[in-house]
Structure formats: structure tokens, C-alpha cells
């Protein structure tokens, strides 16, 4: 595997799941695989779980790890072609990327959406430059449109907790004070459909996700209808996707907050969220702290999903 952005990159998800469970039972089983190999982790944006879990995963495989926070530990990088660099950006990404590639065997990149230019965001302008110019395998640690390491961890978590073969899995929009990208919901919908679940995406009008990621899911603007009979509820905010309103906040309707009353509509459903979460907006305290909350197991499985991905890439070197 030379890159990781979608479930298709892993191939058969059932095989990937068994590999994940095998690694979870013995995290250091392949510790010799990464000996004398180096992972470079590039962060254009903040991180807690992704940074810690991915670094831990590489260490599980015996790798050296270099972490670069572009905004704090490097020259400011220019990303546009054809510009006169007379501002505060001292280095161009086109020189920086191949230099980075000289120091490692694979690269993980975290770069959020700008939420100002949909064309640039949905072409994955930043991470695709790493694919093109680094000369190294590249995987997403969340990019403008996808967060596959999170979605893979979510898939593992659901498989560990499901009680029916094909659970009803609901992705629901919830309010937030800031405009957020669509990466997590895009990947969650895409991966859950690929896993063969009964997937429902619920959101207010104006917040429909890109059909490329929701194909195969049931779409609704009625949250209560979506929640009825659900075994898993994944709450997440995202901003508007349509070209003319891209990145905008169209609603902060608190009726979409996941509460105990909302969860009572489900089939004793589990609550899920990628974290960090805005309590009182996305979800109430009693739900996220309740016995049916999976937010910590999800976060723990980030180490496992990253270990599988990095192992697959090491096998291709």
C-alpha cells in the first residue's frame, strides 16, 4: 500500500479488521518490521489523538518518528504557484516537500480544509502535493475532505460492540459555534457504507454532504426519524457544502443536540464522536458520560487503525 485516503486503499475491510484485532491482541507483534525506518508526521493543524496514536503506532512497529509542526517549528510555507514571495512566507512547499522526503521512508500529513475555496479543498491540494513531490508513501492524518484513520477506528469499534450483523448506524449533524470541515463525516459515511451497514445520514436542510461520500446511505432531514431503531449514533458538526454557501454556518439549532431523550429513540444505541466534543452543543453530559458512550474506546482504537495502516505501508517498501 503506497497511500491511504479511503477504505478502497485497504481492500477487503473484513481482512483489515482481522488484522486490526490481531494487532490489538499483541501490539508489538511486528516490532521488528520498522527497524531503521522513519515516519515523518507533518502537522499543518492542531492534534491530540492523531498525533499521539500515530506516533505510538509507529513505535509499536519499531520505527523512528520525526514530528514537524509547520506552524511552530518550521519556516512559513507558501503553497501557491506563480506568486512573488515578498511576504512572511520564506519557503515554498515545492522545495520543502522533496527535502522532507529525503529524511524519511513514509509521510503522514494533517492539513485541514480552508473552508474558503471548495475547489482547492476538494481537490486535496496540499496533501496531493506530498503524493506528487515527496517520493514517499503518504497517508492522511486528516486532510481537507477525509479522515480515514478515524473512520477505520470507528469501524473497528462498531465491529467490537455490534449485536446484529448489519446494524443501523446513524450519522447526525449537531450544532457547533464554529464552522467545521466535512472530513470526519465524509469518511464516516463512506466507511460505514463500505462496511455494509444500514447507514442513515441526518442533517438540516442546507447541510447535505457531497454525494461522493454518502452514496449508498439513506439521507434525511428528520433527526428523530433517523434515530428510531439505531444501534449506533455518531454525532458530528459540519459546515455547508454547496458551492454558494461553502464553509458557512447556516444553523445552530439546539434541537439537534444529542440528549438522553434523543438516545431513547434508539435501540439501546451507542453514542459515538471523534473528539474533541463541545458538551452541551453536540451532546449532553449524561449521554457522553453514560455507559453507552464509546468515545474513549474509539480514541483507543486510533492506535490500532494507525498501526495497521503503517504496517501495510512498511510491507510495500
ABEGO torsion letter per residue (X at the ends): XABBABAAAAEBAAAAAAAAAAAAABAAAAAAAABGBBBBBBBABBBAAAAAAAAAAAAAAGBBBBBBBAAAABBBBBABBGBBBABABABBAAAAAAAAAAABABBBBBBBBAGABAAAAAAGAAAAAAAAAAGBBBBBAEBAABBAAAAAAAAAAAAAABABABBBBBBBBBBBABBBBAAAAAAAAAAAAAAGBBBBBBBBBGABBBAAAABGBBBBABAAAAABGBABBBBBBBBBABAAABGBBABABAAABBBAAAAAABBGBBBBBAOBBBBGAABBAAAAABAABAAAAAAAAAAAAAAAAAAAAAAAX
